[in-house]
């Protein structure tokens, strides 16, 4: 009876998939923030504004937004 092992493997795979999806979202946000920076004429000092705008744009069109928001909330609790 390896039901326990199978359940653990399933949970581990789910966590790994979620981690990869969050990394993909972060990469998309980073790329969009860079585009915004370039469009702005590479004006320095507005990185946070660029990131927040990019994050908003990417998450607005992503079905993975709840996963991203959960991760952000978890990080805030840990700080």
Secondary structure, DSSP 4 states (H G I P E B T S, - for coil): --HHHHHHHHHHHHHHHHHHHHHHHHHHHHHHHHHHHHHTTS-TT-HHHHHHHHHHHHHHT-TTHHHHHHHHHHHHHH-
